[in-house]
Amino acid sequence: MYKIAVMGDYDSIYGFATLGLSICPVKTREEARDKLRQLAGGEYGIIYITEAMAAELKEEIDEYREKTLPAIIQIPGVSGNTGAGVEGVKKTVEQAVGSDILFGGVSE
């Protein structure tokens, strides 16, 4: 069975520990990059990452975009919601079903 991890600044992710998820607080881009590679290479099937941290790891996250596992999903942090997480899920669903999930239109 795969595990679920949450990466980002401590203030944004500490609450996820109460749900039984593995929390991985990171402070720097380098620390986050190394932790992402460690989690992705291990037994984690889902990695939630704060939008702010994902913005710093765009290239690294793109390496995993075409792979089945792990699913890397952006979530808002304490600094607020940038909309990047929703946009990423929207694009993924559009690719899978060929339709815009928010407006019901067919994507080209």
Biopython code that builds the backbone (N, CA, C, O; Angstrom):
import numpy as np
from Bio.PDB.StructureBuilder import StructureBuilder

atoms = [
    (1, "MET", "N", (0.840, -1.175, 0.000)),
    (1, "MET", "CA", (0.000, 0.000, 0.000)),
    (1, "MET", "C", (0.887, 1.241, 0.000)),
    (1, "MET", "O", (1.898, 1.314, 0.699)),
    (2, "TYR", "N", (0.474, 2.203, -0.804)),
    (2, "TYR", "CA", (1.230, 3.436, -0.891)),
    (2, "TYR", "C", (0.883, 4.388, 0.251)),
    (2, "TYR", "O", (-0.212, 4.348, 0.812)),
    (3, "LYS", "N", (1.844, 5.240, 0.572)),
    (3, "LYS", "CA", (1.657, 6.233, 1.621)),
    (3, "LYS", "C", (1.368, 7.595, 0.989)),
    (3, "LYS", "O", (1.533, 7.785, -0.216)),
    (4, "ILE", "N", (0.934, 8.538, 1.831)),
    (4, "ILE", "CA", (0.659, 9.906, 1.394)),
    (4, "ILE", "C", (1.535, 10.858, 2.199)),
    (4, "ILE", "O", (1.621, 10.754, 3.423)),
    (5, "ALA", "N", (2.183, 11.782, 1.502)),
    (5, "ALA", "CA", (3.046, 12.767, 2.158)),
    (5, "ALA", "C", (2.560, 14.176, 1.830)),
    (5, "ALA", "O", (1.905, 14.405, 0.813)),
    (6, "VAL", "N", (2.893, 15.106, 2.712)),
    (6, "VAL", "CA", (2.579, 16.516, 2.503)),
    (6, "VAL", "C", (3.872, 17.307, 2.705)),
    (6, "VAL", "O", (4.518, 17.203, 3.748)),
    (7, "MET", "N", (4.243, 18.102, 1.692)),
    (7, "MET", "CA", (5.478, 18.893, 1.720)),
    (7, "MET", "C", (5.164, 20.377, 1.700)),
    (7, "MET", "O", (4.216, 20.820, 1.053)),
    (8, "GLY", "N", (5.972, 21.132, 2.416)),
    (8, "GLY", "CA", (5.844, 22.583, 2.395)),
    (8, "GLY", "C", (6.376, 23.174, 3.679)),
    (8, "GLY", "O", (7.066, 22.506, 4.449)),
    (9, "ASP", "N", (6.048, 24.434, 3.902)),
    (9, "ASP", "CA", (6.495, 25.067, 5.145)),
    (9, "ASP", "C", (5.699, 24.465, 6.305)),
    (9, "ASP", "O", (4.547, 24.064, 6.143)),
    (10, "TYR", "N", (6.323, 24.410, 7.455)),
    (10, "TYR", "CA", (5.741, 23.732, 8.622)),
    (10, "TYR", "C", (4.354, 24.266, 8.981)),
    (10, "TYR", "O", (3.439, 23.488, 9.249)),
    (11, "ASP", "N", (4.199, 25.579, 8.986)),
    (11, "ASP", "CA", (2.916, 26.171, 9.381)),
    (11, "ASP", "C", (1.773, 25.735, 8.468)),
    (11, "ASP", "O", (0.629, 25.637, 8.912)),
    (12, "SER", "N", (2.072, 25.474, 7.204)),
    (12, "SER", "CA", (1.039, 25.084, 6.246)),
    (12, "SER", "C", (0.668, 23.610, 6.335)),
    (12, "SER", "O", (-0.446, 23.234, 5.971)),
    (13, "ILE", "N", (1.584, 22.767, 6.812)),
    (13, "ILE", "CA", (1.345, 21.323, 6.704)),
    (13, "ILE", "C", (1.184, 20.578, 8.019)),
    (13, "ILE", "O", (0.770, 19.418, 8.007)),
    (14, "TYR", "N", (1.496, 21.202, 9.157)),
    (14, "TYR", "CA", (1.518, 20.442, 10.407)),
    (14, "TYR", "C", (0.177, 19.802, 10.746)),
    (14, "TYR", "O", (0.151, 18.744, 11.375)),
    (15, "GLY", "N", (-0.922, 20.405, 10.355)),
    (15, "GLY", "CA", (-2.243, 19.856, 10.658)),
    (15, "GLY", "C", (-2.532, 18.531, 9.979)),
    (15, "GLY", "O", (-3.375, 17.765, 10.447)),
    (16, "PHE", "N", (-1.846, 18.250, 8.884)),
    (16, "PHE", "CA", (-2.075, 17.003, 8.164)),
    (16, "PHE", "C", (-1.592, 15.783, 8.948)),
    (16, "PHE", "O", (-2.010, 14.660, 8.666)),
    (17, "ALA", "N", (-0.726, 15.995, 9.914)),
    (17, "ALA", "CA", (-0.242, 14.876, 10.737)),
    (17, "ALA", "C", (-1.392, 14.248, 11.514)),
    (17, "ALA", "O", (-1.374, 13.044, 11.770)),
    (18, "THR", "N", (-2.391, 15.040, 11.894)),
    (18, "THR", "CA", (-3.535, 14.495, 12.636)),
    (18, "THR", "C", (-4.370, 13.554, 11.775)),
    (18, "THR", "O", (-5.152, 12.762, 12.301)),
    (19, "LEU", "N", (-4.210, 13.634, 10.460)),
    (19, "LEU", "CA", (-4.917, 12.744, 9.542)),
    (19, "LEU", "C", (-4.124, 11.475, 9.251)),
    (19, "LEU", "O", (-4.576, 10.602, 8.511)),
    (20, "GLY", "N", (-2.943, 11.385, 9.839)),
    (20, "GLY", "CA", (-2.107, 10.213, 9.626)),
    (20, "GLY", "C", (-1.208, 10.310, 8.409)),
    (20, "GLY", "O", (-0.608, 9.314, 8.002)),
    (21, "LEU", "N", (-1.105, 11.492, 7.821)),
    (21, "LEU", "CA", (-0.237, 11.674, 6.664)),
    (21, "LEU", "C", (1.178, 11.988, 7.126)),
    (21, "LEU", "O", (1.379, 12.549, 8.203)),
    (22, "SER", "N", (2.146, 11.627, 6.313)),
    (22, "SER", "CA", (3.539, 11.955, 6.616)),
    (22, "SER", "C", (3.769, 13.418, 6.263)),
    (22, "SER", "O", (3.543, 13.820, 5.122)),
    (23, "ILE", "N", (4.214, 14.216, 7.225)),
    (23, "ILE", "CA", (4.503, 15.614, 6.924)),
    (23, "ILE", "C", (6.006, 15.783, 6.737)),
    (23, "ILE", "O", (6.816, 15.199, 7.457)),
    (24, "CYS", "N", (6.346, 16.595, 5.756)),
    (24, "CYS", "CA", (7.743, 16.828, 5.415)),
    (24, "CYS", "C", (7.986, 18.331, 5.318)),
    (24, "CYS", "O", (7.942, 18.905, 4.230)),
    (25, "PRO", "N", (8.241, 18.964, 6.462)),
    (25, "PRO", "CA", (8.503, 20.403, 6.409)),
    (25, "PRO", "C", (9.861, 20.682, 5.765)),
    (25, "PRO", "O", (10.867, 20.065, 6.113)),
    (26, "VAL", "N", (9.869, 21.614, 4.831)),
    (26, "VAL", "CA", (11.105, 22.000, 4.148)),
    (26, "VAL", "C", (11.184, 23.520, 4.130)),
    (26, "VAL", "O", (10.166, 24.212, 4.109)),
    (27, "LYS", "N", (12.404, 24.020, 4.138)),
    (27, "LYS", "CA", (12.597, 25.474, 4.187)),
    (27, "LYS", "C", (13.211, 26.037, 2.918)),
    (27, "LYS", "O", (12.869, 27.144, 2.500)),
    (28, "THR", "N", (14.117, 25.284, 2.299)),
    (28, "THR", "CA", (14.816, 25.806, 1.129)),
    (28, "THR", "C", (14.451, 25.007, -0.112)),
    (28, "THR", "O", (13.940, 23.890, -0.029)),
    (29, "ARG", "N", (14.724, 25.604, -1.260)),
    (29, "ARG", "CA", (14.462, 24.928, -2.537)),
    (29, "ARG", "C", (15.267, 23.636, -2.630)),
    (29, "ARG", "O", (14.741, 22.612, -3.066)),
    (30, "GLU", "N", (16.518, 23.670, -2.230)),
    (30, "GLU", "CA", (17.379, 22.498, -2.314)),
    (30, "GLU", "C", (16.873, 21.383, -1.406)),
    (30, "GLU", "O", (16.845, 20.217, -1.798)),
    (31, "GLU", "N", (16.478, 21.746, -0.202)),
    (31, "GLU", "CA", (15.936, 20.770, 0.736)),
    (31, "GLU", "C", (14.644, 20.156, 0.172)),
    (31, "GLU", "O", (14.426, 18.950, 0.283)),
    (32, "ALA", "N", (13.802, 20.987, -0.429)),
    (32, "ALA", "CA", (12.540, 20.522, -1.008)),
    (32, "ALA", "C", (12.803, 19.605, -2.201)),
    (32, "ALA", "O", (12.142, 18.577, -2.348)),
    (33, "ARG", "N", (13.754, 19.967, -3.045)),
    (33, "ARG", "CA", (14.088, 19.141, -4.208)),
    (33, "ARG", "C", (14.551, 17.755, -3.768)),
    (33, "ARG", "O", (14.105, 16.747, -4.316)),
    (34, "ASP", "N", (15.436, 17.704, -2.790)),
    (34, "ASP", "CA", (15.938, 16.418, -2.298)),
    (34, "ASP", "C", (14.827, 15.591, -1.660)),
    (34, "ASP", "O", (14.765, 14.378, -1.857)),
    (35, "LYS", "N", (13.953, 16.239, -0.899)),
    (35, "LYS", "CA", (12.850, 15.536, -0.236)),
    (35, "LYS", "C", (11.858, 15.007, -1.267)),
    (35, "LYS", "O", (11.355, 13.894, -1.119)),
    (36, "LEU", "N", (11.570, 15.785, -2.307)),
    (36, "LEU", "CA", (10.659, 15.334, -3.352)),
    (36, "LEU", "C", (11.204, 14.087, -4.044)),
    (36, "LEU", "O", (10.469, 13.127, -4.274)),
    (37, "ARG", "N", (12.468, 14.106, -4.367)),
    (37, "ARG", "CA", (13.078, 12.935, -5.013)),
    (37, "ARG", "C", (13.065, 11.715, -4.099)),
    (37, "ARG", "O", (12.830, 10.594, -4.550)),
    (38, "GLN", "N", (13.316, 11.938, -2.820)),
    (38, "GLN", "CA", (13.294, 10.845, -1.850)),
    (38, "GLN", "C", (11.887, 10.251, -1.755)),
    (38, "GLN", "O", (11.727, 9.032, -1.794)),
    (39, "LEU", "N", (10.881, 11.095, -1.632)),
    (39, "LEU", "CA", (9.504, 10.613, -1.512)),
    (39, "LEU", "C", (9.044, 9.912, -2.789)),
    (39, "LEU", "O", (8.420, 8.853, -2.730)),
    (40, "ALA", "N", (9.352, 10.506, -3.939)),
    (40, "ALA", "CA", (8.925, 9.943, -5.216)),
    (40, "ALA", "C", (9.598, 8.601, -5.502)),
    (40, "ALA", "O", (9.024, 7.744, -6.174)),
    (41, "GLY", "N", (10.792, 8.425, -5.001)),
    (41, "GLY", "CA", (11.511, 7.176, -5.221)),
    (41, "GLY", "C", (11.167, 6.100, -4.218)),
    (41, "GLY", "O", (11.620, 4.963, -4.341)),
    (42, "GLY", "N", (10.369, 6.450, -3.226)),
    (42, "GLY", "CA", (10.016, 5.513, -2.166)),
    (42, "GLY", "C", (8.628, 4.941, -2.335)),
    (42, "GLY", "O", (8.194, 4.639, -3.447)),
    (43, "GLU", "N", (7.943, 4.797, -1.228)),
    (43, "GLU", "CA", (6.642, 4.145, -1.245)),
    (43, "GLU", "C", (5.472, 5.126, -1.149)),
    (43, "GLU", "O", (4.417, 4.790, -0.610)),
    (44, "TYR", "N", (5.660, 6.326, -1.667)),
    (44, "TYR", "CA", (4.607, 7.339, -1.625)),
    (44, "TYR", "C", (3.882, 7.417, -2.967)),
    (44, "TYR", "O", (4.502, 7.638, -4.007)),
    (45, "GLY", "N", (2.571, 7.233, -2.931)),
    (45, "GLY", "CA", (1.758, 7.280, -4.142)),
    (45, "GLY", "C", (1.178, 8.656, -4.392)),
    (45, "GLY", "O", (0.884, 9.015, -5.532)),
    (46, "ILE", "N", (1.011, 9.432, -3.320)),
    (46, "ILE", "CA", (0.483, 10.792, -3.430)),
    (46, "ILE", "C", (1.375, 11.719, -2.618)),
    (46, "ILE", "O", (1.695, 11.443, -1.462)),
    (47, "ILE", "N", (1.768, 12.816, -3.239)),
    (47, "ILE", "CA", (2.556, 13.836, -2.549)),
    (47, "ILE", "C", (1.821, 15.159, -2.724)),
    (47, "ILE", "O", (1.739, 15.693, -3.830)),
    (48, "TYR", "N", (1.291, 15.679, -1.630)),
    (48, "TYR", "CA", (0.697, 17.008, -1.635)),
    (48, "TYR", "C", (1.835, 17.992, -1.382)),
    (48, "TYR", "O", (2.703, 17.754, -0.542)),
    (49, "ILE", "N", (1.818, 19.094, -2.118)),
    (49, "ILE", "CA", (2.873, 20.097, -1.969)),
    (49, "ILE", "C", (2.238, 21.477, -2.009)),
    (49, "ILE", "O", (1.360, 21.737, -2.832)),
    (50, "THR", "N", (2.677, 22.358, -1.128)),
    (50, "THR", "CA", (2.090, 23.699, -1.110)),
    (50, "THR", "C", (2.387, 24.411, -2.429)),
    (50, "THR", "O", (3.425, 24.191, -3.053)),
    (51, "GLU", "N", (1.459, 25.262, -2.834)),
    (51, "GLU", "CA", (1.619, 25.982, -4.098)),
    (51, "GLU", "C", (2.910, 26.796, -4.125)),
    (51, "GLU", "O", (3.578, 26.867, -5.157)),
    (52, "ALA", "N", (3.259, 27.400, -3.011)),
    (52, "ALA", "CA", (4.485, 28.211, -2.959)),
    (52, "ALA", "C", (5.722, 27.352, -3.205)),
    (52, "ALA", "O", (6.625, 27.752, -3.939)),
    (53, "MET", "N", (5.759, 26.170, -2.587)),
    (53, "MET", "CA", (6.912, 25.289, -2.774)),
    (53, "MET", "C", (6.916, 24.704, -4.194)),
    (53, "MET", "O", (7.973, 24.552, -4.805)),
    (54, "ALA", "N", (5.739, 24.382, -4.704)),
    (54, "ALA", "CA", (5.643, 23.846, -6.066)),
    (54, "ALA", "C", (6.142, 24.850, -7.097)),
    (54, "ALA", "O", (6.736, 24.465, -8.104)),
    (55, "ALA", "N", (5.905, 26.125, -6.849)),
    (55, "ALA", "CA", (6.375, 27.158, -7.765)),
    (55, "ALA", "C", (7.900, 27.160, -7.856)),
    (55, "ALA", "O", (8.465, 27.466, -8.906)),
    (56, "GLU", "N", (8.558, 26.818, -6.758)),
    (56, "GLU", "CA", (10.018, 26.764, -6.747)),
    (56, "GLU", "C", (10.558, 25.467, -7.350)),
    (56, "GLU", "O", (11.733, 25.392, -7.707)),
    (57, "LEU", "N", (9.706, 24.448, -7.465)),
    (57, "LEU", "CA", (10.143, 23.130, -7.943)),
    (57, "LEU", "C", (9.485, 22.745, -9.266)),
    (57, "LEU", "O", (9.317, 21.562, -9.562)),
    (58, "LYS", "N", (9.115, 23.746, -10.054)),
    (58, "LYS", "CA", (8.382, 23.482, -11.290)),
    (58, "LYS", "C", (9.070, 22.453, -12.183)),
    (58, "LYS", "O", (8.423, 21.522, -12.661)),
    (59, "GLU", "N", (10.356, 22.607, -12.410)),
    (59, "GLU", "CA", (11.083, 21.680, -13.294)),
    (59, "GLU", "C", (11.100, 20.266, -12.727)),
    (59, "GLU", "O", (10.913, 19.296, -13.462)),
    (60, "GLU", "N", (11.324, 20.149, -11.427)),
    (60, "GLU", "CA", (11.371, 18.840, -10.789)),
    (60, "GLU", "C", (10.003, 18.153, -10.840)),
    (60, "GLU", "O", (9.917, 16.951, -11.091)),
    (61, "ILE", "N", (8.942, 18.917, -10.603)),
    (61, "ILE", "CA", (7.589, 18.351, -10.637)),
    (61, "ILE", "C", (7.233, 17.919, -12.055)),
    (61, "ILE", "O", (6.568, 16.900, -12.243)),
    (62, "ASP", "N", (7.670, 18.685, -13.055)),
    (62, "ASP", "CA", (7.394, 18.333, -14.453)),
    (62, "ASP", "C", (7.985, 16.969, -14.824)),
    (62, "ASP", "O", (7.451, 16.285, -15.698)),
    (63, "GLU", "N", (9.073, 16.570, -14.174)),
    (63, "GLU", "CA", (9.676, 15.261, -14.436)),
    (63, "GLU", "C", (8.713, 14.121, -14.113)),
    (63, "GLU", "O", (8.787, 13.055, -14.725)),
    (64, "TYR", "N", (7.820, 14.336, -13.167)),
    (64, "TYR", "CA", (6.896, 13.287, -12.721)),
    (64, "TYR", "C", (5.506, 13.407, -13.357)),
    (64, "TYR", "O", (4.656, 12.546, -13.132)),
    (65, "ARG", "N", (5.265, 14.447, -14.137)),
    (65, "ARG", "CA", (3.933, 14.722, -14.663)),
    (65, "ARG", "C", (3.379, 13.593, -15.535)),
    (65, "ARG", "O", (2.186, 13.299, -15.463)),
    (66, "GLU", "N", (4.201, 12.969, -16.337)),
    (66, "GLU", "CA", (3.739, 11.911, -17.234)),
    (66, "GLU", "C", (3.738, 10.527, -16.592)),
    (66, "GLU", "O", (3.289, 9.560, -17.206)),
    (67, "LYS", "N", (4.232, 10.429, -15.376)),
    (67, "LYS", "CA", (4.295, 9.145, -14.687)),
    (67, "LYS", "C", (3.004, 8.904, -13.906)),
    (67, "LYS", "O", (2.346, 9.844, -13.461)),
    (68, "THR", "N", (2.659, 7.637, -13.750)),
    (68, "THR", "CA", (1.461, 7.284, -12.993)),
    (68, "THR", "C", (1.639, 7.611, -11.521)),
    (68, "THR", "O", (0.750, 8.194, -10.901)),
    (69, "LEU", "N", (2.765, 7.243, -10.965)),
    (69, "LEU", "CA", (3.057, 7.494, -9.554)),
    (69, "LEU", "C", (4.389, 8.197, -9.418)),
    (69, "LEU", "O", (5.306, 7.921, -10.191)),
    (70, "PRO", "N", (4.519, 9.063, -8.495)),
    (70, "PRO", "CA", (3.506, 9.530, -7.559)),
    (70, "PRO", "C", (2.643, 10.620, -8.188)),
    (70, "PRO", "O", (3.069, 11.307, -9.117)),
    (71, "ALA", "N", (1.445, 10.767, -7.677)),
    (71, "ALA", "CA", (0.603, 11.907, -8.042)),
    (71, "ALA", "C", (1.063, 13.072, -7.172)),
    (71, "ALA", "O", (1.069, 12.970, -5.945)),
    (72, "ILE", "N", (1.443, 14.167, -7.800)),
    (72, "ILE", "CA", (1.888, 15.352, -7.065)),
    (72, "ILE", "C", (0.797, 16.405, -7.201)),
    (72, "ILE", "O", (0.513, 16.884, -8.299)),
    (73, "ILE", "N", (0.193, 16.757, -6.077)),
    (73, "ILE", "CA", (-0.971, 17.623, -6.067)),
    (73, "ILE", "C", (-0.676, 18.874, -5.243)),
    (73, "ILE", "O", (-0.250, 18.789, -4.091)),
    (74, "GLN", "N", (-0.911, 20.033, -5.852)),
    (74, "GLN", "CA", (-0.664, 21.298, -5.164)),
    (74, "GLN", "C", (-1.835, 21.659, -4.253)),
    (74, "GLN", "O", (-3.000, 21.466, -4.599)),
    (75, "ILE", "N", (-1.492, 22.185, -3.090)),
    (75, "ILE", "CA", (-2.499, 22.639, -2.134)),
    (75, "ILE", "C", (-2.135, 24.048, -1.673)),
    (75, "ILE", "O", (-0.963, 24.420, -1.712)),
    (76, "PRO", "N", (-3.119, 24.840, -1.237)),
    (76, "PRO", "CA", (-2.801, 26.172, -0.725)),
    (76, "PRO", "C", (-2.028, 26.078, 0.584)),
    (76, "PRO", "O", (-2.184, 25.117, 1.337)),
    (77, "GLY", "N", (-1.212, 27.059, 0.844)),
    (77, "GLY", "CA", (-0.497, 27.148, 2.109)),
    (77, "GLY", "C", (-1.078, 28.259, 2.957)),
    (77, "GLY", "O", (-2.120, 28.823, 2.623)),
    (78, "VAL", "N", (-0.411, 28.576, 4.047)),
    (78, "VAL", "CA", (-0.895, 29.640, 4.924)),
    (78, "VAL", "C", (-0.842, 31.004, 4.244)),
    (78, "VAL", "O", (-1.540, 31.930, 4.656)),
    (79, "SER", "N", (-0.030, 31.132, 3.219)),
    (79, "SER", "CA", (0.074, 32.408, 2.515)),
    (79, "SER", "C", (-1.102, 32.653, 1.583)),
    (79, "SER", "O", (-1.226, 33.740, 1.019)),
    (80, "GLY", "N", (-1.976, 31.648, 1.411)),
    (80, "GLY", "CA", (-3.166, 31.819, 0.583)),
    (80, "GLY", "C", (-3.161, 30.922, -0.639)),
    (80, "GLY", "O", (-2.235, 30.142, -0.864)),
    (81, "ASN", "N", (-4.208, 31.053, -1.410)),
    (81, "ASN", "CA", (-4.423, 30.231, -2.587)),
    (81, "ASN", "C", (-4.092, 31.042, -3.830)),
    (81, "ASN", "O", (-4.668, 32.106, -4.058)),
    (82, "THR", "N", (-3.164, 30.536, -4.631)),
    (82, "THR", "CA", (-2.805, 31.227, -5.870)),
    (82, "THR", "C", (-3.635, 30.744, -7.045)),
    (82, "THR", "O", (-3.630, 31.368, -8.106)),
    (83, "GLY", "N", (-4.344, 29.645, -6.869)),
    (83, "GLY", "CA", (-5.124, 29.060, -7.957)),
    (83, "GLY", "C", (-4.344, 28.054, -8.765)),
    (83, "GLY", "O", (-4.916, 27.392, -9.632)),
    (84, "ALA", "N", (-3.053, 27.915, -8.509)),
    (84, "ALA", "CA", (-2.217, 26.988, -9.277)),
    (84, "ALA", "C", (-2.642, 25.546, -9.074)),
    (84, "ALA", "O", (-2.597, 24.751, -10.013)),
    (85, "GLY", "N", (-3.050, 25.197, -7.874)),
    (85, "GLY", "CA", (-3.474, 23.829, -7.604)),
    (85, "GLY", "C", (-4.720, 23.457, -8.373)),
    (85, "GLY", "O", (-4.779, 22.390, -8.984)),
    (86, "VAL", "N", (-5.718, 24.326, -8.351)),
    (86, "VAL", "CA", (-6.958, 24.074, -9.082)),
    (86, "VAL", "C", (-6.685, 24.016, -10.579)),
    (86, "VAL", "O", (-7.234, 23.163, -11.276)),
    (87, "GLU", "N", (-5.847, 24.909, -11.076)),
    (87, "GLU", "CA", (-5.515, 24.923, -12.501)),
    (87, "GLU", "C", (-4.818, 23.626, -12.920)),
    (87, "GLU", "O", (-5.082, 23.098, -14.001)),
    (88, "GLY", "N", (-3.931, 23.115, -12.064)),
    (88, "GLY", "CA", (-3.241, 21.864, -12.378)),
    (88, "GLY", "C", (-4.195, 20.688, -12.449)),
    (88, "GLY", "O", (-4.098, 19.865, -13.359)),
    (89, "VAL", "N", (-5.119, 20.599, -11.497)),
    (89, "VAL", "CA", (-6.113, 19.517, -11.519)),
    (89, "VAL", "C", (-7.005, 19.665, -12.742)),
    (89, "VAL", "O", (-7.321, 18.673, -13.400)),
    (90, "LYS", "N", (-7.411, 20.881, -13.053)),
    (90, "LYS", "CA", (-8.271, 21.142, -14.214)),
    (90, "LYS", "C", (-7.592, 20.669, -15.502)),
    (90, "LYS", "O", (-8.227, 20.010, -16.325)),
    (91, "LYS", "N", (-6.314, 20.997, -15.684)),
    (91, "LYS", "CA", (-5.592, 20.588, -16.893)),
    (91, "LYS", "C", (-5.481, 19.069, -16.982)),
    (91, "LYS", "O", (-5.630, 18.493, -18.060)),
    (92, "THR", "N", (-5.221, 18.425, -15.854)),
    (92, "THR", "CA", (-5.095, 16.974, -15.845)),
    (92, "THR", "C", (-6.404, 16.309, -16.241)),
    (92, "THR", "O", (-6.410, 15.367, -17.035)),
    (93, "VAL", "N", (-7.505, 16.790, -15.696)),
    (93, "VAL", "CA", (-8.811, 16.223, -16.029)),
    (93, "VAL", "C", (-9.149, 16.495, -17.494)),
    (93, "VAL", "O", (-9.686, 15.619, -18.171)),
    (94, "GLU", "N", (-8.846, 17.682, -17.987)),
    (94, "GLU", "CA", (-9.095, 17.996, -19.390)),
    (94, "GLU", "C", (-8.343, 17.028, -20.308)),
    (94, "GLU", "O", (-8.885, 16.577, -21.317)),
    (95, "GLN", "N", (-7.106, 16.714, -19.958)),
    (95, "GLN", "CA", (-6.330, 15.769, -20.755)),
    (95, "GLN", "C", (-6.961, 14.384, -20.723)),
    (95, "GLN", "O", (-6.984, 13.679, -21.732)),
    (96, "ALA", "N", (-7.470, 14.001, -19.560)),
    (96, "ALA", "CA", (-8.027, 12.665, -19.401)),
    (96, "ALA", "C", (-9.376, 12.492, -20.092)),
    (96, "ALA", "O", (-9.633, 11.457, -20.708)),
    (97, "VAL", "N", (-10.240, 13.512, -19.990)),
    (97, "VAL", "CA", (-11.593, 13.352, -20.524)),
    (97, "VAL", "C", (-11.873, 14.214, -21.747)),
    (97, "VAL", "O", (-12.903, 14.036, -22.398)),
    (98, "GLY", "N", (-10.994, 15.132, -22.068)),
    (98, "GLY", "CA", (-11.175, 15.968, -23.248)),
    (98, "GLY", "C", (-12.226, 17.047, -23.077)),
    (98, "GLY", "O", (-12.763, 17.547, -24.066)),
    (99, "SER", "N", (-12.532, 17.415, -21.837)),
    (99, "SER", "CA", (-13.567, 18.426, -21.603)),
    (99, "SER", "C", (-13.176, 19.314, -20.435)),
    (99, "SER", "O", (-12.539, 18.865, -19.482)),
    (100, "ASP", "N", (-13.564, 20.577, -20.522)),
    (100, "ASP", "CA", (-13.323, 21.519, -19.448)),
    (100, "ASP", "C", (-14.294, 21.234, -18.309)),
    (100, "ASP", "O", (-15.507, 21.348, -18.489)),
    (101, "ILE", "N", (-13.775, 20.864, -17.137)),
    (101, "ILE", "CA", (-14.632, 20.450, -16.032)),
    (101, "ILE", "C", (-15.364, 21.604, -15.377)),
    (101, "ILE", "O", (-16.363, 21.383, -14.692)),
    (102, "LEU", "N", (-14.901, 22.816, -15.563)),
    (102, "LEU", "CA", (-15.561, 23.955, -14.935)),
    (102, "LEU", "C", (-16.620, 24.593, -15.832)),
    (102, "LEU", "O", (-17.608, 25.140, -15.342)),
    (103, "PHE", "N", (-16.413, 24.522, -17.137)),
    (103, "PHE", "CA", (-17.323, 25.194, -18.055)),
    (103, "PHE", "C", (-18.052, 24.244, -18.994)),
    (103, "PHE", "O", (-18.912, 24.675, -19.762)),
    (104, "GLY", "N", (-17.724, 22.969, -18.944)),
    (104, "GLY", "CA", (-18.429, 21.991, -19.757)),
    (104, "GLY", "C", (-18.098, 22.014, -21.230)),
    (104, "GLY", "O", (-18.718, 21.293, -22.011)),
    (105, "GLY", "N", (-17.130, 22.830, -21.630)),
    (105, "GLY", "CA", (-16.758, 22.891, -23.031)),
    (105, "GLY", "C", (-15.769, 21.795, -23.384)),
    (105, "GLY", "O", (-15.101, 21.240, -22.512)),
    (106, "VAL", "N", (-15.682, 21.490, -24.663)),
    (106, "VAL", "CA", (-14.727, 20.485, -25.128)),
    (106, "VAL", "C", (-13.429, 21.194, -25.449)),
    (106, "VAL", "O", (-13.408, 22.190, -26.172)),
    (107, "SER", "N", (-12.325, 20.657, -24.893)),
    (107, "SER", "CA", (-11.022, 21.279, -25.155)),
    (107, "SER", "C", (-10.518, 20.841, -26.515)),
    (107, "SER", "O", (-10.893, 19.782, -27.020)),
    (108, "GLU", "N", (-9.662, 21.668, -27.104)),
    (108, "GLU", "CA", (-9.141, 21.383, -28.446)),
    (108, "GLU", "C", (-7.764, 20.817, -28.372)),
    (108, "GLU", "O", (-7.164, 20.515, -29.404)),
]
sb = StructureBuilder()
sb.init_structure("model")
sb.init_model(0)
sb.init_chain("A")
sb.init_seg("    ")
for serial, (resi, resn, name, xyz) in enumerate(atoms, 1):
    if name == "N":
        sb.init_residue(resn, " ", resi, " ")
    sb.init_atom(name, np.array(xyz, "f"), 0.0, 1.0, " ", f" {name:<3s}", serial, name[0])
structure = sb.get_structure()
